[in-house]
Amino acid sequence: MTGEEIMSFIEDKRYNELRGTLAELNEADIAAVLEDLPKEIQLKTFRLLPKDMAADVFAFLPTDVEQDIITSLTDTEATAIIDNLMADDAADLMEEMPASVVKKLLSHASPDTRRDINHLLKFPEDSAGSIMTVEFVDLRENLSVAEAIDRIRKTGIDRETINNCYVLDSARRLIGMVALRTLILSRADALIRDIMEENVISVDTLMDQEEVAHMISKYDFSTIPVVDSEKRLVGIITVDDIIDIIQEEATEDIQKMAAILPSDDPYDKMSPFELWKKRIGWLLLLMVSATFTGRIITSYESAMGAYIILAAFIPQLMDTGGNCGSQTSTTVIRALSLNEISFKDILKVVWKEFRTAIICGGTLAVANFVKLLIIDRADPTVALVVCLTMICAVVCANLAGCMLPMIAKRFGFDPAVMASPMLTTIIDAVTLSIYFQVAVHVLNIGA
């Protein structure tokens, strides 16, 4: 169904027909259509959704649309949505809402919902505790399989997932895990303690969400339990939340690598002024840092005066160095984000990139030398200067591209900040310095 079709139903006042049509669609598809509707039609359509679908559709909507809808609903309608949302989704919504609205919504929510939301909101942003859900199935080790399945039937309807059930002791400490598949395939009189997996991998409530994503990816989990400092189970994190986190983290890294301040807002929701605020700081910094490049060229005026042809190859050398640095930094930053390497591997990485740079630089230099002599018909000595500089520039770019992100990571900074264009600005200055030094010594001209 398209937005135009929904608007047609609304204009013709065929509300019952629209409600029936919406009931047959997937919740995610409905949310995608709602997102693009005008606000007035958006609210009318949402109110037509069957009650058992409304909360599920709401959870798929972008945060700004959620806020528009929840603040436009009556107290009774808003409370029904909040009470039917999973606790982690409700907590995410509350984090983005004005304090006055949050207070109002929580005052009307059920005691259990209010308790769960407040529990999640106390954890630091981007921690495991802030993204977990408290709706999970827990079992005791002395239950039989039949008793466990009966408990799941009674409580599972309100849980995020029942695929993995966690076994707790009397102090609610995590002691094991049993999959629903195992329960179904086991004898009805078998005890949970005999069929559960005892070595359960869990995460702490304060662990960074990016580390949680790495663990779920590493072990190929669909859920992972979250425990407090006393190893008591307080929640679980499901893979659907991790997918959202991976997308957020990847977007943030891409923005930082492009020298843009990260933003949670989608591009089509941002005004030109908001985009200006995200970009202008880095642009000013890079513009000022680029003055070093101009100073280097100015300081070698005599070399440029004696061999004007040298100026023609500056863009080529700077582009080559910048491209090599960007390739290396992107590769290393990705390896760091996937925990394939760490700071302790810096010497191994530097040695690998040095050898790679020699091979790449040599290949580029030979190809460029042939091109300069045959196509550009340049002086062989000038061609030698350009090609020697190219090798040195590629080596320096590769070394800088691998070391700077690793050093940044070591001191607690985001390695993505050291990617292009910051790295390119540094490499440009280094490349020009090498170029003119090589020219001075090979061509015997004064600086």
Number of C-alpha atoms within 10 A of each C-alpha: 11 14 18 11 11 22 17 13 17 16 11 9 11 12 16 11 11 19 17 13 13 21 15 9 11 12 19 15 14 23 21 16 16 23 17 13 17 11 15 10 17 21 18 13 21 22 15 16 19 13 14 11 16 19 21 18 20 24 20 17 20 15 18 15 17 18 17 13 20 21 13 14 15 10 16 11 13 18 21 17 23 26 19 17 20 22 26 25 18 22 25 18 20 22 12 13 17 10 11 8 14 15 12 12 19 19 13 17 20 13 12 10 21 19 13 18 26 14 17 24 18 10 15 15 16 14 18 28 30 24 27 24 27 22 21 22 22 23 22 18 21 15 17 20 22 18 17 23 17 12 15 18 11 10 14 18 10 14 14 18 16 19 15 20 21 24 26 18 15 8 10 17 17 25 20 22 24 21 15 16 10 14 22 12 9 15 12 14 11 16 20 24 19 11 17 20 15 14 10 15 15 18 22 20 24 18 16 17 25 18 16 21 23 16 16 18 15 10 10 10 14 15 18 22 26 26 22 15 9 11 16 18 26 22 22 26 30 18 17 10 17 21 13 12 18 15 11 16 17 14 15 18 23 16 18 21 24 18 24 21 18 16 15 9 12 9 10 6 9 12 9 9 9 13 14 13 12 17 17 14 14 18 15 11 12 17 12 11 15 17 12 16 19 12 11 15 18 11 13 17 15 15 21 20 12 12 14 11 13 18 12 9 13 17 12 12 22 22 15 22 28 27 18 25 29 26 16 24 29 21 13 25 26 17 13 18 20 16 11 10 17 17 17 10 11 15 11 12 18 17 12 14 22 19 13 16 23 16 15 16 24 19 12 16 21 15 12 18 21 14 14 19 14 10 10 11 11 15 11 13 12 20 22 21 22 24 23 20 25 26 24 21 29 31 25 21 32 29 22 24 30 27 22 20 25 26 17 16 20 14 10 8 13 18 25 26 24 29 27 22 20 20 21 25 19 21 29 24 21 20 26 22 18 19 24 24 19 18 24 18 12 13 16 10 16 14 14
